[in-house]
């Protein structure tokens, strides 16, 4: 079944990038010339997604404004002959059918995704985590959607994580079924040392069947006292297995300061307007480090 809907949880406080996120949502942090949330939406659109639900919270109206039309600004750009900028602003507002809902209490990722139940209906859907920007030749979401359409099972985007970092992520019980494709039969969120299944963790993307909402309804609070999406996916994996895709793109954790800087530098190096000049600047800078 073709995946046409996506959910982007973007309600978190962004405490790891304070004070930048105190008055401006972390999803609006710029990577060169676009906010991080736009990279994620563009990935979804490039994957064939037509309808997107962004889950926000109080203080994140600027996320909604970014994807809305701005008649006054558009008029000013038109009058000054800045057609390139005008065209880009209009394109942003027309990329997909973008909807918004607020998570009024921060009770975990699973709780946030549950807000999408009426939006999703009885269709499978993609989840693109708002903290994760993934850059690659093939959109990571598209790689997952293809495997869902092939296997008809829930799919998680996975990557190997340094063993010492697994306690901050999740751990998958996997067995290979194809190139960069695995069967997942169990998982654990934020595993205590010694309880890891493997060093593969879910990082930023998944495609889920609508039955996940029934599982979320009965999922108790888990790690951190929050309702974890991973715990519901664990129920799904144990019941019918899931598929893991070691996606080809590079993932940047925009929830922390180092991730923001790494993404900014590497995206800038490939930027068509400033890439060459920025490369020359870094080369000269590196001589003095």
C-alpha positions in Angstrom: 0.0 0.0 0.0 1.4 3.4 -1.0 2.4 5.6 1.9 0.8 9.0 1.5 0.7 10.4 5.1 3.5 11.4 7.5 3.7 12.6 11.0 6.5 14.9 12.3 6.6 15.1 16.1 8.0 18.6 16.9 6.7 19.4 20.3 9.8 18.9 22.5 11.4 21.7 24.6 14.8 21.5 22.9 16.6 21.7 26.2 19.9 20.3 24.8 20.2 23.4 22.6 19.3 26.1 25.2 19.4 29.0 25.2 18.8 29.1 21.5 15.5 27.2 21.9 14.2 29.4 24.8 12.2 31.8 22.5 12.6 30.1 19.1 11.7 26.4 18.5 14.7 24.2 17.8 12.9 23.1 14.6 13.4 26.7 13.4 17.2 26.6 13.9 18.8 27.5 10.5 21.0 25.1 8.6 22.6 27.6 6.2 19.4 29.1 4.8 16.6 26.8 5.8 15.1 25.8 9.2 15.7 22.2 10.2 11.9 21.4 9.9 12.0 22.3 6.2 14.6 19.7 5.5 12.4 17.1 7.1 9.3 18.2 5.3 11.2 18.2 2.0 12.4 14.6 2.6 8.8 13.5 3.2 7.6 15.2 0.0 10.5 13.7 -2.0 9.3 10.3 -0.7 5.9 10.7 -2.2 4.1 11.9 1.0 1.1 14.1 0.2 -0.3 14.9 3.7 1.8 15.8 6.7 0.8 16.4 10.3 3.3 18.3 12.4 2.7 17.9 16.1 3.8 21.1 17.9 3.3 22.6 21.3 2.8 26.0 23.0 5.3 28.6 21.7 5.9 27.0 18.3 3.6 29.2 16.1 6.6 30.1 14.0 6.7 26.6 12.7 3.2 27.0 11.3 4.0 30.5 10.0 6.9 29.2 8.0 4.7 26.9 5.9 2.0 29.6 5.5 1.7 32.2 2.8 3.1 35.7 3.6 1.2 38.1 1.3 3.0 41.3 2.5 6.5 39.8 2.1 5.5 38.2 -1.2 4.3 41.6 -2.5 7.5 43.3 -1.4 9.6 40.7 -3.2 7.5 41.0 -6.4 7.8 44.8 -6.4 11.5 44.6 -6.0 11.9 42.1 -8.8 13.3 39.3 -6.5 11.6 36.5 -8.4 13.9 33.8 -7.2 13.1 34.4 -3.5 9.4 34.9 -4.3 9.2 31.6 -6.1 10.9 29.8 -3.2 8.5 31.2 -0.6 5.5 30.1 -2.7 7.0 26.7 -3.2 7.4 26.2 0.5 3.7 26.8 1.2 2.6 24.4 -1.6 4.9 21.5 -1.0 2.2 19.3 0.6 -1.0 19.5 2.6 0.4 20.4 6.0 -1.7 20.2 9.1 -0.9 21.0 12.7 -2.0 19.7 16.1 -0.7 20.6 19.6 0.6 18.2 22.2 -0.6 20.0 25.3 1.4 17.8 27.7 5.0 16.5 27.1 4.3 12.8 27.9 6.6 11.2 25.5 7.0 10.4 21.8 4.4 7.7 21.8 1.9 10.2 23.4 2.7 12.7 20.7 2.3 10.2 17.8 -1.1 9.1 19.3 -2.4 12.6 18.5 -2.2 11.6 14.8 -4.8 8.8 15.2 -7.7 10.7 13.5 -5.4 12.2 10.9 -4.0 8.7 9.9 -7.3 6.8 9.9 -6.8 3.3 8.6 -3.7 4.0 6.5 0.0 3.2 7.1 2.0 6.3 7.8 5.6 7.5 8.1 7.0 9.1 11.3 9.9 11.5 10.8 11.4 12.6 14.1 11.7 16.4 14.4 15.2 16.1 15.9 16.7 14.2 13.0 17.8 15.7 9.7 19.0 13.0 7.2 20.8 14.0 4.1 21.5 11.6 1.3 21.0 10.9 -2.4 17.9 8.8 -1.7 15.5 10.1 0.9 15.6 7.9 4.0 11.8 8.0 4.3 11.5 6.7 0.7 13.8 3.8 1.5 11.6 2.8 4.4 8.3 3.2 2.4 9.6 0.9 -0.3 10.3 -1.8 2.3 6.8 -1.4 3.9 5.2 -1.7 0.5 7.3 -4.9 -0.2 6.9 -6.7 3.2 3.6 -5.2 4.5 5.2 -4.9 7.9 6.2 -2.0 10.1 9.6 -0.5 9.2 12.2 1.2 11.4 15.2 3.2 10.1 18.2 1.9 12.0 21.9 2.6 12.3 24.7 1.2 14.4 25.4 3.2 17.5 28.6 3.2 19.5 28.1 0.7 22.4 28.7 3.4 25.0 25.8 5.5 23.6 23.2 2.8 23.4 21.8 3.7 26.8 20.6 7.0 25.3 18.9 5.3 22.3 17.3 1.9 21.7 18.6 -1.5 20.9 17.2 -3.9 18.2 17.1 -7.7 18.1 17.8 -8.2 14.4 18.7 -10.8 11.8 19.6 -9.9 8.1 17.1 -10.6 5.3 18.8 -8.5 2.5 21.2 -5.8 1.7 20.9 -3.2 4.6 17.5 -4.9 5.5 16.9 -6.8 8.7 14.1 -8.6 10.5 13.4 -7.1 13.9 11.8 -9.4 16.5 12.4 -7.4 19.7 13.7 -4.1 21.0 14.4 -2.1 24.1 14.4 1.6 24.8 17.4 3.1 26.6 18.7 -0.3 27.6 20.7 -0.6 30.9 24.2 -2.0 30.3 24.1 -5.7 29.7 20.5 -5.7 28.3 21.3 -4.6 24.8 20.3 -6.9 21.8 22.7 -5.3 19.3 24.3 -2.0 18.6 21.6 -1.1 16.1 19.2 1.6 17.2 16.1 3.3 15.7 17.3 6.7 14.4 14.8 9.2 13.3 12.4 7.4 10.9 9.8 4.6 10.9 6.7 3.6 8.8 3.9 2.1 10.9 0.6 0.3 10.3 -2.5 2.0 11.9 -2.8 -0.8 14.4 0.1 0.9 16.3 -2.5 3.2 17.8 -4.2 0.3 19.6 -0.9 -0.6 21.0 -0.2 2.9 22.1 -3.5 3.0 24.0 -2.3 0.2 26.3 1.4 1.1 26.5 2.3 2.2 30.0 5.0 4.9 30.7 8.4 3.5 30.1 11.9 5.1 30.1 11.9 8.5 31.7 8.3 8.0 32.9 7.1 8.8 29.3 5.0 6.8 26.9 7.6 5.6 24.4 6.8 4.9 20.8 9.6 2.2 20.9 7.6 0.3 23.6 4.6 0.1 21.2 6.8 -0.9 18.3 8.3 -3.6 20.6 4.7 -5.0 21.0 4.3 -4.9 17.2 7.7 -6.5 16.6 7.0 -9.3 19.0 3.5 -9.9 17.5 4.4 -10.0 13.8 8.0 -8.8 13.4 9.2 -5.6 11.9 11.7 -4.6 9.2 14.8 -2.6 9.9 16.4 -0.5 7.1 20.0 0.7 7.5 19.3 3.8 5.5 21.9 5.2 3.2 21.8 8.9 4.2 23.7 10.6 7.0 21.8 11.5 10.1 22.4 14.7 12.1 21.0 15.0 15.6 19.6 18.5 15.6 18.7 18.1 19.3 22.2 18.8 20.3 24.7 21.6 19.6 27.3 19.5 18.0 24.8 18.0 15.6 23.6 21.4 14.6 27.1 22.6 13.8 28.1 19.4 12.0 25.0 19.6 9.8 25.5 23.3 9.2 29.1 22.8 8.0 28.5 19.8 5.8 25.4 21.3 4.2 27.2 24.6 3.6 30.0 22.7 1.8 27.5 21.4 -0.7 25.5 24.6 -1.1 25.3 25.8 -4.7 25.8 29.5 -3.7 28.4 29.4 -1.0 29.9 25.9 -1.1 33.2 26.7 -2.9 33.8 29.9 -0.9 33.0 28.2 2.3 35.4 25.4 1.5 38.2 27.8 0.8 37.4 29.6 4.1 37.6 26.2 6.1 40.9 25.2 4.4 42.5 28.5 5.4 41.0 28.3 8.9 42.2 24.8 9.4 45.8 26.0 8.8 45.6 27.9 12.1 44.0 25.2 14.2 
